[in-house]
Amino acid sequence: MRRRRLAAELRRLRALAEVTQQQAAAHLGCTQAKIGRFETAKRSPSVGDVSALLDFYAVEGAERDQLINLARDARKRGWWHSYSDVLPEWYETYVGLEAEASSIHTYESEAIPGLLQTPEYAFALTKATLIRADESEITRRVDLRIKRQQRVTGPNPLELWVVVGEVALRRCVGGPGVLRRQLEHVLKLVEQPNVTLQVMPLDAGAHPAQAGPFVILRYSNHVDPDVVYLETHVGGLYLEREIELSNYVMMMDHLRAHAIDPEGSIQLINERIGEL
């Protein structure tokens, strides 16, 4: 997240200075591609590189100090780096984005979202989806997932709005007992003022998110652009263009309008628990 923020500031300051990437690269004694990687958050610049660029852009005073500190912070590893043995690089980016989001709006069609999962549900789901993983890797991944939930239940929690497909209430991940305890856990979490959940019923018909789950991450800092995250088994896709973001925001609004309201969703979950 800090790398994205630094990248946005470096782009903005270069534009204000009316300097091209090629000119910045010449000043730094590097390739234009390297400047491009700095400005797209694909690489963290060193403090020395940032200092040299700020000299070239004539940035002084408090703003310069803030950006130098940001450059130092951008190179620090997050708590999740200790899970790098089981955390793919593309997903490490997502965890970093999630760690500083002010709100998350998400649609999940087949399962309870990770931020609401119990350890036993998460273990059963991970075991089923990661066919080649051994038990120790699965356990490590579950530990990471549970630790991420501090963003919902810990201090300064983010605002979480979930629309989940009714299939997730009926698919017996881990067996009826595991699912029942998972749904009971969801009911406890939605008592928190920062958590809202709606169920998209099976009889609702077709809807815009038929293509699959998505996550919209939003940030209170105006410098940090919102982002949409899409996940596959082999990687994650991050969408940041305004047209892409607006499409998914509109999709989420449509889902919320056509899903069962939060009170009705709680009633449906209670009915499902009774069936189990």
C-alpha positions as CSV (number, residue, x, y, z in Angstrom):
1,M,0.0,0.0,0.0
2,R,2.8,2.4,0.9
3,R,4.5,1.5,-2.4
4,R,1.4,2.4,-4.3
5,R,1.1,5.7,-2.4
6,L,4.7,6.5,-3.1
7,A,4.3,5.6,-6.8
8,A,1.3,8.0,-7.1
9,E,3.2,10.8,-5.5
10,L,6.2,10.3,-7.8
11,R,4.0,10.4,-10.9
12,R,2.3,13.5,-9.6
13,L,5.5,15.4,-8.8
14,R,7.1,14.5,-12.1
15,A,4.1,15.8,-13.9
16,L,4.1,19.0,-11.9
17,A,7.8,19.5,-12.7
18,E,7.1,18.9,-16.4
19,V,9.7,16.2,-16.5
20,T,9.5,13.1,-18.7
21,Q,10.3,9.6,-17.5
22,Q,13.3,9.7,-19.9
23,Q,14.7,12.9,-18.3
24,A,14.1,11.5,-14.8
25,A,16.0,8.3,-15.8
26,A,18.9,10.3,-17.2
27,H,19.1,12.2,-13.9
28,L,19.1,9.0,-11.9
29,G,21.5,7.2,-14.3
30,C,19.0,4.4,-14.9
31,T,16.7,3.1,-17.6
32,Q,13.3,4.7,-18.3
33,A,11.8,1.3,-17.5
34,K,13.1,1.5,-14.0
35,I,11.3,4.9,-13.5
36,G,8.2,3.3,-14.9
37,R,8.4,0.5,-12.4
38,F,8.7,3.0,-9.6
39,E,5.6,4.9,-10.8
40,T,3.5,1.8,-11.2
41,A,4.4,0.4,-7.8
42,K,6.1,-2.7,-9.3
43,R,9.3,-1.9,-7.6
44,S,10.2,0.0,-4.4
45,P,12.7,2.7,-5.0
46,S,15.5,3.1,-2.5
47,V,15.6,6.2,-0.2
48,G,18.5,7.4,-2.3
49,D,16.6,7.2,-5.5
50,V,13.7,9.0,-4.1
51,S,15.9,11.7,-2.6
52,A,17.6,12.2,-6.0
53,L,14.2,12.4,-7.8
54,L,12.9,14.9,-5.3
55,D,16.0,17.0,-5.9
56,F,15.3,16.9,-9.6
57,Y,11.6,17.8,-9.1
58,A,12.6,20.7,-6.7
59,V,10.6,19.2,-3.8
60,E,11.6,20.7,-0.5
61,G,10.5,21.1,3.1
62,A,7.8,19.1,4.9
63,E,6.6,17.4,1.7
64,R,10.1,16.1,1.0
65,D,10.5,14.8,4.5
66,Q,7.1,13.0,4.3
67,L,8.1,11.3,1.0
68,I,11.5,10.2,2.3
69,N,9.8,8.6,5.3
70,L,7.2,7.0,3.0
71,A,10.1,5.6,0.9
72,R,11.6,4.1,4.1
73,D,8.2,2.6,5.1
74,A,7.5,1.3,1.6
75,R,10.6,-1.0,1.9
76,K,9.6,-2.5,5.2
77,R,8.0,-5.9,5.2
78,G,4.5,-6.4,6.6
79,W,3.6,-8.9,9.3
80,W,2.4,-11.3,6.6
81,H,5.9,-11.7,5.2
82,S,6.4,-14.4,7.9
83,Y,4.0,-16.5,5.9
84,S,6.0,-16.1,2.6
85,D,6.6,-19.9,2.6
86,V,2.9,-20.4,1.8
87,L,1.9,-17.0,0.5
88,P,2.2,-16.5,-3.3
89,E,3.7,-13.1,-4.3
90,W,0.6,-12.1,-6.2
91,Y,-1.5,-12.7,-3.1
92,E,0.9,-11.0,-0.8
93,T,0.0,-7.8,-2.7
94,Y,-3.6,-8.4,-1.8
95,V,-3.0,-8.9,1.9
96,G,-1.0,-5.6,1.9
97,L,-3.9,-3.8,0.2
98,E,-6.4,-5.3,2.6
99,A,-4.3,-4.3,5.6
100,E,-4.8,-0.6,5.0
101,A,-8.3,-0.5,3.4
102,S,-11.0,1.5,5.1
103,S,-13.8,-0.6,3.6
104,I,-14.3,-3.7,1.6
105,H,-17.3,-4.6,-0.4
106,T,-17.3,-8.1,-1.8
107,Y,-19.4,-10.7,-3.6
108,E,-18.8,-14.4,-3.0
109,S,-20.9,-17.0,-4.8
110,E,-19.8,-20.4,-3.5
111,A,-18.3,-19.9,0.0
112,I,-18.3,-17.8,3.1
113,P,-15.7,-15.1,2.5
114,G,-12.3,-15.6,4.2
115,L,-12.7,-12.6,6.6
116,L,-15.7,-14.3,8.1
117,Q,-14.5,-17.9,8.2
118,T,-13.9,-20.2,11.2
119,P,-10.6,-22.1,11.4
120,E,-12.3,-25.5,10.8
121,Y,-14.3,-24.2,7.8
122,A,-11.2,-22.5,6.4
123,F,-9.2,-25.7,6.8
124,A,-11.8,-27.8,5.0
125,L,-12.2,-25.3,2.2
126,T,-8.5,-24.9,1.7
127,K,-7.9,-28.6,1.7
128,A,-10.5,-29.1,-1.0
129,T,-9.2,-26.3,-3.2
130,L,-5.4,-26.9,-2.8
131,I,-5.3,-30.4,-4.0
132,R,-1.5,-30.8,-3.8
133,A,-0.9,-29.0,-0.5
134,D,0.1,-31.0,2.6
135,E,-1.5,-30.5,6.0
136,S,1.2,-28.3,7.3
137,E,0.8,-25.9,4.3
138,I,-2.9,-25.9,4.7
139,T,-2.6,-25.1,8.4
140,R,-0.2,-22.2,7.7
141,R,-2.6,-20.8,5.1
142,V,-5.5,-21.0,7.6
143,D,-3.4,-19.3,10.3
144,L,-2.8,-16.4,7.9
145,R,-6.5,-16.2,7.0
146,I,-7.5,-16.0,10.7
147,K,-4.9,-13.4,11.4
148,R,-6.2,-11.3,8.6
149,Q,-9.6,-11.2,10.3
150,Q,-8.1,-8.6,12.8
151,R,-9.1,-6.1,10.1
152,V,-12.7,-6.9,10.9
153,T,-12.7,-7.6,14.6
154,G,-9.6,-5.7,15.9
155,P,-9.1,-2.1,16.7
156,N,-9.9,0.5,14.0
157,P,-11.9,-2.2,12.0
158,L,-12.7,-1.7,8.3
159,E,-16.3,-1.5,7.1
160,L,-17.2,-4.9,5.5
161,W,-20.2,-5.4,3.3
162,V,-20.7,-8.9,1.9
163,V,-23.2,-10.3,-0.6
164,V,-22.9,-14.1,-0.5
165,G,-24.7,-16.6,-2.8
166,E,-27.3,-18.9,-1.1
167,V,-25.2,-21.8,-2.4
168,A,-22.6,-20.9,0.3
169,L,-25.2,-21.6,3.0
170,R,-26.1,-25.0,1.6
171,R,-22.7,-26.4,0.5
172,C,-21.6,-28.5,3.4
173,V,-17.9,-27.6,3.5
174,G,-16.4,-29.9,6.1
175,G,-19.7,-31.5,6.9
176,P,-23.0,-30.3,8.5
177,G,-21.4,-29.7,11.9
178,V,-18.6,-27.5,10.5
179,L,-21.1,-25.5,8.4
180,R,-23.5,-25.0,11.3
181,R,-20.8,-23.6,13.5
182,Q,-19.6,-21.4,10.6
183,L,-23.1,-20.0,10.1
184,E,-23.4,-19.4,13.8
185,H,-20.1,-17.5,13.7
186,V,-21.4,-15.4,10.8
187,L,-24.4,-14.4,12.9
188,K,-22.1,-13.2,15.7
189,L,-20.0,-11.2,13.4
190,V,-22.9,-9.4,11.8
191,E,-23.9,-8.1,15.2
192,Q,-20.9,-5.7,14.8
193,P,-21.8,-2.3,13.4
194,N,-19.0,-2.5,10.8
195,V,-20.2,-5.8,9.3
196,T,-23.2,-6.2,6.9
197,L,-24.2,-9.4,5.1
198,Q,-26.8,-10.1,2.5
199,V,-27.7,-13.4,0.8
200,M,-28.4,-13.6,-2.9
201,P,-31.1,-16.2,-3.1
202,L,-31.1,-19.0,-5.7
203,D,-34.5,-17.8,-7.0
204,A,-33.2,-14.3,-7.7
205,G,-32.4,-15.2,-11.3
206,A,-29.4,-14.0,-13.3
207,H,-27.4,-11.0,-12.0
208,P,-24.3,-9.0,-13.2
209,A,-21.8,-11.0,-11.1
210,Q,-22.5,-14.3,-12.8
211,A,-18.8,-14.2,-13.9
212,G,-17.6,-14.8,-10.4
213,P,-16.5,-13.2,-7.0
214,F,-14.8,-9.9,-6.7
215,V,-13.5,-7.5,-4.0
216,I,-13.7,-3.7,-4.0
217,L,-11.1,-2.2,-1.6
218,R,-11.5,1.5,-0.7
219,Y,-9.2,3.9,1.1
220,S,-9.9,6.9,3.2
221,N,-6.7,8.6,2.1
222,H,-7.4,10.5,-1.2
223,V,-3.9,9.7,-2.4
224,D,-4.6,5.9,-2.3
225,P,-6.7,4.8,-5.3
226,D,-9.4,2.3,-4.8
227,V,-8.9,-1.1,-6.4
228,V,-10.9,-4.1,-7.5
229,Y,-9.4,-7.5,-6.9
230,L,-10.3,-10.7,-8.9
231,E,-8.7,-14.0,-8.0
232,T,-8.1,-17.3,-9.9
233,H,-6.2,-20.4,-8.9
234,V,-3.0,-19.2,-10.6
235,G,-3.0,-15.5,-9.8
236,G,-4.8,-12.3,-8.9
237,L,-5.9,-9.4,-11.1
238,Y,-6.0,-5.8,-9.8
239,L,-8.2,-3.3,-11.6
240,E,-7.5,0.4,-10.9
241,R,-8.8,2.4,-13.9
242,E,-11.8,4.6,-13.1
243,I,-14.0,2.9,-15.7
244,E,-13.2,-0.6,-14.3
245,L,-13.9,0.5,-10.7
246,S,-17.2,2.2,-11.6
247,N,-18.4,-0.9,-13.3
248,Y,-17.8,-3.0,-10.3
249,V,-19.3,-0.4,-7.9
250,M,-22.4,-0.4,-10.1
251,M,-22.4,-4.2,-10.0
252,M,-22.2,-4.3,-6.2
253,D,-25.0,-1.7,-6.0
254,H,-27.1,-4.0,-8.2
255,L,-26.3,-7.0,-6.1
256,R,-27.2,-5.3,-2.8
257,A,-30.5,-4.0,-4.3
258,H,-31.6,-7.5,-5.4
259,A,-30.2,-9.6,-2.5
260,I,-32.3,-10.3,0.6
261,D,-32.0,-7.4,3.0
262,P,-29.7,-7.9,6.1
263,E,-32.5,-8.7,8.4
264,G,-34.0,-11.2,6.0
265,S,-30.6,-12.7,5.4
266,I,-30.1,-13.3,9.2
267,Q,-33.5,-15.1,9.2
268,L,-32.5,-17.3,6.3
269,I,-29.2,-18.2,8.0
270,N,-31.1,-19.1,11.2
271,E,-33.4,-21.3,9.1
272,R,-30.4,-23.0,7.5
273,I,-28.8,-23.6,10.9
274,G,-32.1,-25.3,12.0
275,E,-31.9,-27.6,9.1
276,L,-28.4,-28.7,10.1
